[in-house]
Amino acid sequence: MNQDFRSLVVIASIAAFVPLLVGLFRIKVAEVVLLLAGGILFGPQVLGWITVDDSIQLLSELGLGLLFFLAGMELEERAVRGQSGRLAATGWFVSLGVAALAAIIMTATGKIQDTLGVAIALTSTALGTLLPILRDRGELNTRFGTFFMGAGAWGEFGPIIAISVLLGTKSSFIAILSLIVFGVLALIVAVLPARLSGDRIREILQRGHHTSSQTALRFTMLLMILLLSLAGYFGLDVVLGAFIAGVIFRRFSPPSAESVLQVRIEAIGFGFFIPLFFVVSGANLDIDSIIANPVPLIRFFIYILIARGVTQYFLYRRAIPERRERARFALLVATGLPMIVAVTSIEVDAGVMIPSNAAALVGAGALTVLVFPLLGTWLVRRSPSEVQERAENTA
């Protein structure tokens, strides 16, 4: 067994046992944190059981692509329109402004070198990580849930666009122009085949759902990979291609095909490639630098809380008047590990961000996932509305 397969066995074992351990021991920690921890423990800097070479890195990048593809599929139209959409967009740009100011100060004082990358990383929201919490509490279709879906969508969508426009290899004007051209071509790539295909082709695709050919799934993966390549060709970050592919898939797929394919794509992504991405990201972390100097991690944690949390607390004071609910909302919006991992991975690969700062940012993101949802749950349990609801249920 060569080194690649040994590493894959270890990575697959971590991915398989993490949810099992969470269920058996009822661990109140997001799985993504444990996947990162597994990558750190079994990676080159500790046990050395995982070696990240080109083949493992390629699989990891496919996992990153699927993560953003599914993020695009999760984008709810109702959450980015109306009052929720306006507040979410305003909130994200305010967060970006505050984060940019913090990053400029850190750059001026010699703490960081990658001003834009750090600023963007500080503005993300872990929408996919937090959705189960709201779903379990039955809050997805409430006013609170709608506001959070809007803020969460912008916390994923905003950084993706910012990465493509601000962190690309071209000037901002050329990047924006490339983004427009890419969007037009992406729509053509997605819509034209459906317009040209006849009933016979639709019948073949439909029949393929229940056979070994899985034709529709293959074409969906082709769409994602094609748009990944197209984004790279225009000098945009490739994750934009995956995200746009997910948005297009949700918008133009028939409802019946969407539900069937979404289940299968999620199985492919969350079953192997996405956990592999997080384990490899953990293995690539410069953990020694965090142990030697934890101050940058604490600094980034505070800046995330201020830029993405405190700003939303004041911005949503009329939309969510109850203070404890609003504080919980702000804490959830400030929880942002997956996108931080993605941004830092992109910037380190580009040679723009030094590994020690990337590790500190990811560590700060992991800390937000550990602390903010738990603190938010504690706040809402002590809120007057929750106390009253419990009293009514007891009676």
N, C-alpha and C positions, 0 to 999 in steps of 0.2 A: 504493500500500500504506500503510494507516494505521499509527499507532504500535503499536496492539495486535498486529497481525500481524507487524510487525518484531520486536517483543519475543518473540513466540511462536516465530518462526524462529530467533532466537538461543538461546532456551531449549531448543527441540527439538534444535538442533545440539549444544549442550553435552551434553544427555542421550544423544544418539546416539554422539558421539565419545569420551565418557569410558570406557565399557567397551571400545571399540576400542583406545584408547591403553593401557589397563591390560593388555589381552591382548598387544598388539604389543611393548610395552617391558617386560612382566612387572613392572609397578609394584606394590610390596608395600604399597599403601595402599588402605584401604577406599574404594569408589566414592563413598560419601556424602560423604567429605571432599573429593574432587575436584569433586563437584557443587556443594558449598558454595563452594569456591574459584572455580569458574567463575562462580557468581552474583556473588561479590565482584568479580572481575576485570571482568566485562561489565556490572555494575550501575551505579547512578547515581554512586557515589563514586569510580569509577576511569574506565572507558571510556565509561560512560553509554549503552550500547547496549540496555539493558533498562530499561523504565519500568514500574513496578508500579502499575497503576491498578485500578479496581474489578473489571474483567473478569478480569484476570490474577490478582488476589487471590482471586476466587471459584473459579477453577480450582485454585489452590493449596490452598484449604480443602477442596475435593473430594479432592485428593491426600492431605491430612492425614486425612480421613475414611477413605479406602481403606487408609492405613497402619495405622490402629487396627483397622479391620475385619479385615485380614489377621493382625494381632497376636492378635485374638480367636480366629481360626481356628487359629492355631499353638499355642494353650494346650493342653498335653497333660495329660490327667486324671491319668496315673500320676506326673507330675512335681509335682503339688500335693497328693498324698495320701501317707500313711505317713510314714516318717522324713524323706524328702526334702522333703515338703510342710511338716512341722513345723519343720524346720531353716530352710527358706527363709522361711517366715512370720516366725519369730523373728528371723532375720537382717535382714529388711527393716525390721521395727519398731525393732530396735536401731540400724540405719543411720539411720532417720528421727529417732530420739532424739538421736543424735550430731550429725546434720546440723542439727536444730533448735537445739541448743546453740550450734553454730558460727554459725548465722544470727542468733541472738539477740545473740551477742557482736559480730558485724559490724554489726548494727543499732544496738546501744548505742554503738559507736565511730564511728557515722556513715558506715560504708562502704557500706551498702545501705539500702533502704527497704522492700522487699518480703520480709519475713522468711519467710513461709510458702512463697511461690513458690520462693525460693532453696533452702530446706530440701528441698522435694519434688524439685527438679531434681538435687540432689546424691545422690539415692537410686536413680537409674535404672540399668538394665542394657540394653545394646544386643543383645538376644537375636537379632534377625534378622540383624544385622551379623556376629555371631560363629558362628552355626549352620554356615555353610560351612566354617569352620576345623575344627570338631569333626567334621563330616561327612567332610572330606578325610582326617582322621586315624583315621577309623573308631571314634570315641569316643561317638557318640550313644547307643548301646545299652549302654554300659559303666556301671559304678557312678559314675565321674567324670562322665559325660555326664548321667546321671539327676539327680545333685546339681546340676549346672549348669543343667539345664532347669528344675528347681524354683526355683533362685535367680533365673534369668533371667525366668521367668514372673512371679514376685513383683516383680521389677525393672521390669516393664511394667505389670502389673495394679495393684500398690500405688499408684504415682503417679497412675494414671487415677482410682481411687476417691478418693484424697486431693485431686486437683484438683477433683472434683465436690463433695466434702463441705466441704473447707476453703477453696477459692478461689471458691466460688459467691457469688451476690449475696444469698443468704438466710442466716439463722442456721444453725449446725451442726445443731440439732435439726430444723428445718424441712427442711434439706438431706438429712438421713438419712431422714426421713419421705418426702420426695419421691423419694429413691433407692429405697426399698422399693416405693412405689406405681408408680414407673417400671418396676422389675423385674417386677412382676406384670403390668402392661400390656404390657410387651415380650414376655413369655411368651405372653400371649393373642394378640397380633398375630402371633407366629410360629407358634403351635401350632394356633389355631382354623381357619385356612384348610385346613391339612392334614387336620384331623379332619372338616371339612365336605365336602371335595372327594371326588368319586367316582372310579371307575375311568376314566371318560371324560376327566376333567380331568388325571389322572395320565398318561394315554396322550398327551394333547396336549402336556403339559410334556416328556415323554420324547421325543416325536417332534421337538419344537422344538430339541433339542440338535443335530440334524443338518440344520436348515433355516435360512433367513435370518431367521426370526422370533426364534430364541433366547429363547423365552418364559421358561424357567426363569431365565436370566441376567437378564432384564428384571425379573422379580419379586424376585430377590435384590437387585438395585440399589434397587428400590422399598423393600424391607425396610430396607436401610441408611439411605436418605434419610428414610424415615418415622420410624425410631428416632432419627436425628439431630434431626429436628424435635421429636419427643416429648421428648427430653432438654432441648432448649432451652426448651420450653414449661414444664417443671417447674423451670426455673432451674438445671439442672445443666449442666456443660460438655458441648458437643455431641459431643466425642470419645468420651464414655462411651457414647452411643447407637451409634456405629460399632463400638466394642469389643464391646458386648453383642450386637449383630447378628452379629458374627463368631462369638462363643461359641455363640449359639443356632443359627446355620447349621451349625456343626460337630456340635452335639449332636443336632439333630433331622433333618438331611438324610439320605436313604438313602445308603449308602456309594458306590454307583455314581454317583449324581447329584453327591455331594460331590466326588469325584475329578475329574469332568469340569468342573464349575463352578469348582472351585478353580484349575484350570489357566487358565481363561479370565479369572477375576477377577484372578489374578496378572499375566496378560498385560496387562490394562487398567491395573492399578495400577502395576506396575513398568515397564511399557512406556512410560508417558507421565506419568500424574498424580503418582505419588510422586516421581520425579526432578524434575518441575516444582516440587513443593513445596520440595524441598531447594535447588534453584537460586534460587527466589524468596526463600527464607529467607536465603541468602547475599547476595542483592542488597539485602535489607532490613537487613543487619547494619551497625552503626555502627563500621566498621573504623577510622575516624580516631581514635576514642577509645582503641582498643587500641594503635595505633601511638604515640599521645601518652603513654599510661600503661599499660604491660604488667603492672604489679604486680597489679591485680585478677585478671587471667587466671591468673597463677602462684598467687595465693592460692586461687582456686576449684579449681585443679588439685590442690593439696595437700589441700584439704578433701574433694574427691571420693575421693582415695586413702585418706584416714583414715576417712571416714564409710562408704564402700561397700566398701573393700578391706581395711584393717587389721582392722576389726570381724569380717569373715568369716574371716580367717585364724585368729583365735583361737576363733571360734565353731565352726568345722569341724575342730578339732584331733583329735577322736576319729573323726569320719567319714572324714577324709582324713589319716591319720597321717603319711605321707611329706611332709616339709617343703617340698621343691621343688614337688611336685604341688599342695600346699595353697597355696603362694605363687602358683603359676600360676592356680589356681582363683580366688583373691582378686583378682588382676589382671584376669582376664576378667570377673568380676562387676562390677568397678569401671569397666568400659568402657561409656560411656553416652551417646553423642552423639544418636541420633535422638529419644529422649524429652526430652532437654534442649532440643533445637530446638523440639519441640512445646510444652513448658511455657513457654519464654521467649516464643514467638510468641503464645500465649494471653494471657500476662500483659502483654506490650507492647501488644497490641490493646486490652486492658481498661484501659490507662493506669495500671497498678499498678507495673510494673517499668520503670525508665528504660532507654533503648536501650543506653547504655554498659555497664551491668551485664549486660544480655542478651547483648551481643556478647562480653563477657569470659567469660561462662558457656559460650556456644557454642564459643568458642575453646578453653576448657579441655576441653570435651567432645571436640573434634576432636583435641586433644593426647593424650587418653586412647586414642582409636582408633589414633593413630599409634604410641604408645609401649608401651602395656600388652600387646597381643597379641604384639608382637615380643619384648618382654622375657619374656613367659610361654613363648614357643617356645624361647628361649635357655635358660631355666631347665630345661625338660623335657628338652632335648637333653643337658644335663649331669647329669641325675638318674641315680642308680645303675641304676634299672630300665631306662631308655632305653639306657644304655651296654651293659648286659648283653644287651638285645634286639638291639642292633646287632652285638655280638660273635657271637651265635648265628646271625644272618642271614648274616654274613660267612663263618662256618665252614660 
